[in-house]
Amino acid sequence: AIRSYETKIFDEIWLVISPANPHKEIKTLADEKHRLYMAQLALQNIDYPIYPCDIEFSLPKPSYTIHTLSALQQKFPNNKFSILLGADNMERLHEWKNIEEILYHHSIYIYNRSNAKTENLYANIKMLEMPLVDISSTEIRSRIKENLPIDYFVCDTVKEYIHKYHLYS
């Protein structure tokens, strides 16, 4: 495994905000513009080149990774794109549209999450070793719905934004 916290693997990380993920129920998600703004709030004081990306807003719905990667490569032909993915998503990779084509052209880097199945069934997938931060967006949405605090899950500006617009409640 690659120790990502000791080695700079990526020049930049683009956090792609997906308006219509085919593997998630749209009704559980806030509007994509809210999610983009919350990502901007969360990342504004991060000392690493990580940026929110709204490229999928202009792509056909649902958002398939193969289409996103093609659009990014077309718009930025000198960049090499990889995917950074939580291990909890590995067990569904076989369901991804054109996964073989994605893996032929791009590397996928997997960071572990607790209770995640991490069996690597594909070539061109690299496991990352990094400190575990056991926070999921599903858990945050659930905590909001149950009126539980989210103080240690999101930064103050994001928490205030969520409460201001009554997101996920």
C-alpha positions as CSV (number, residue, x, y, z in Angstrom):
1,A,0.0,0.0,0.0
2,I,1.1,3.6,-0.7
3,R,1.5,5.8,2.4
4,S,-0.3,8.8,0.9
5,Y,0.3,11.0,3.9
6,E,4.0,10.6,3.5
7,T,4.2,10.9,-0.3
8,K,2.5,13.5,-2.4
9,I,0.7,11.4,-5.0
10,F,-1.5,14.0,-6.6
11,D,-0.6,17.5,-7.8
12,E,-4.2,18.5,-7.1
13,I,-7.4,16.8,-6.0
14,W,-10.6,17.9,-7.7
15,L,-13.7,17.0,-5.6
16,V,-16.4,16.4,-8.3
17,I,-19.8,17.3,-7.1
18,S,-22.3,14.9,-8.7
19,P,-25.8,16.1,-9.3
20,A,-27.2,12.7,-10.1
21,N,-25.1,9.7,-8.9
22,P,-26.7,6.5,-10.4
23,H,-26.0,4.7,-7.1
24,K,-27.7,7.2,-4.7
25,E,-31.2,8.2,-4.2
26,I,-31.5,11.8,-5.4
27,K,-34.1,12.6,-2.7
28,T,-31.5,12.0,0.1
29,L,-29.2,14.6,-1.4
30,A,-29.3,18.4,-1.1
31,D,-29.4,20.4,-4.4
32,E,-26.1,20.2,-6.2
33,K,-25.5,24.0,-5.9
34,H,-25.8,23.7,-2.1
35,R,-23.4,20.8,-2.1
36,L,-20.9,22.7,-4.3
37,Y,-21.1,25.7,-2.0
38,M,-20.6,23.6,1.2
39,A,-17.6,22.0,-0.5
40,Q,-16.2,25.5,-1.2
41,L,-16.8,26.4,2.5
42,A,-15.2,23.2,3.8
43,L,-12.1,23.6,1.6
44,Q,-11.4,27.3,1.9
45,N,-8.9,26.9,4.8
46,I,-7.3,23.5,3.7
47,D,-3.6,23.7,3.1
48,Y,-3.6,21.3,0.2
49,P,-4.5,21.9,-3.5
50,I,-8.0,20.4,-3.3
51,Y,-10.8,22.1,-5.2
52,P,-14.5,21.6,-5.8
53,C,-15.4,20.8,-9.4
54,D,-18.8,21.3,-11.0
55,I,-18.2,19.7,-14.4
56,E,-21.0,17.2,-14.0
57,F,-23.5,20.0,-13.7
58,S,-23.4,20.4,-17.5
59,L,-23.3,16.6,-18.3
60,P,-26.3,14.4,-19.0
61,K,-27.9,12.8,-15.9
62,P,-27.3,10.4,-14.3
63,S,-23.6,11.2,-13.9
64,Y,-21.4,8.3,-15.0
65,T,-17.7,8.4,-14.1
66,I,-16.7,7.4,-17.7
67,H,-18.5,10.5,-19.0
68,T,-17.0,12.8,-16.4
69,L,-13.5,11.5,-17.1
70,S,-14.0,12.0,-20.8
71,A,-15.3,15.6,-20.3
72,L,-12.4,16.4,-18.0
73,Q,-9.8,14.9,-20.4
74,Q,-11.3,16.8,-23.3
75,K,-11.3,20.1,-21.4
76,F,-7.9,19.6,-19.9
77,P,-5.9,17.4,-22.4
78,N,-2.6,17.9,-20.7
79,N,-3.8,16.6,-17.3
80,K,-3.7,12.9,-16.3
81,F,-6.8,12.0,-14.2
82,S,-7.1,9.4,-11.6
83,I,-9.9,8.5,-9.2
84,L,-9.6,8.7,-5.5
85,L,-12.3,6.5,-3.9
86,G,-13.3,5.3,-0.5
87,A,-13.0,1.5,0.0
88,D,-16.7,1.2,0.8
89,N,-17.3,1.8,-2.9
90,M,-15.0,-1.0,-4.1
91,E,-17.6,-3.7,-3.9
92,R,-19.8,-1.8,-6.4
93,L,-17.1,-1.1,-9.0
94,H,-18.3,-4.0,-11.1
95,E,-21.6,-2.1,-11.5
96,W,-19.9,1.1,-12.9
97,K,-20.6,1.9,-16.5
98,N,-17.6,0.9,-18.6
99,I,-15.4,0.1,-15.6
100,E,-12.9,-1.8,-17.8
101,E,-12.4,1.3,-20.1
102,I,-12.0,3.5,-17.0
103,L,-9.3,1.2,-15.6
104,Y,-7.6,1.0,-18.9
105,H,-7.1,4.7,-19.1
106,H,-7.0,5.8,-15.4
107,S,-5.7,4.6,-12.1
108,I,-8.0,4.3,-9.1
109,Y,-6.6,5.0,-5.7
110,I,-8.5,3.5,-2.8
111,Y,-8.4,4.8,0.8
112,N,-9.7,2.5,3.5
113,R,-12.8,3.1,5.5
114,S,-13.8,1.1,8.5
115,N,-15.8,-2.1,7.8
116,A,-15.1,-1.8,4.1
117,K,-14.4,-4.8,2.0
118,T,-11.0,-4.1,0.4
119,E,-10.4,-7.1,-1.8
120,N,-8.9,-5.8,-5.0
121,L,-10.4,-7.5,-8.0
122,Y,-8.9,-5.2,-10.6
123,A,-5.5,-4.3,-12.0
124,N,-4.7,-0.6,-12.0
125,I,-6.1,-0.1,-8.5
126,K,-3.8,1.1,-5.8
127,M,-4.5,0.9,-2.1
128,L,-3.6,3.9,-0.1
129,E,-2.4,3.7,3.5
130,M,-3.6,6.8,5.4
131,P,-4.9,7.7,8.8
132,L,-8.5,6.7,9.1
133,V,-11.1,9.4,9.3
134,D,-14.4,7.5,9.9
135,I,-16.9,10.1,8.7
136,S,-19.4,9.5,6.0
137,S,-21.9,11.8,4.3
138,T,-24.6,9.2,4.9
139,E,-23.9,9.4,8.7
140,I,-24.0,13.2,8.7
141,R,-27.3,13.3,6.9
142,S,-28.7,10.7,9.3
143,R,-27.5,12.6,12.3
144,I,-29.1,15.8,11.0
145,K,-32.4,14.0,10.4
146,E,-32.3,12.6,14.0
147,N,-31.4,16.1,15.4
148,L,-28.0,14.9,16.6
149,P,-25.0,17.2,16.7
150,I,-22.6,17.2,13.7
151,D,-20.0,19.5,15.3
152,Y,-17.1,17.0,14.9
153,F,-18.2,15.9,11.4
154,V,-18.2,19.2,9.5
155,C,-16.6,22.6,10.0
156,D,-18.6,25.4,11.6
157,T,-19.3,27.3,8.3
158,V,-20.8,24.2,6.7
159,K,-22.8,23.4,9.8
160,E,-24.2,26.9,9.8
161,Y,-25.0,26.7,6.1
162,I,-26.8,23.4,6.6
163,H,-28.9,24.8,9.5
164,K,-29.6,28.1,7.6
165,Y,-31.1,26.2,4.6
166,H,-32.6,23.3,6.6
167,L,-30.7,20.8,4.5
168,Y,-31.2,17.1,5.2
169,S,-33.8,17.6,7.9
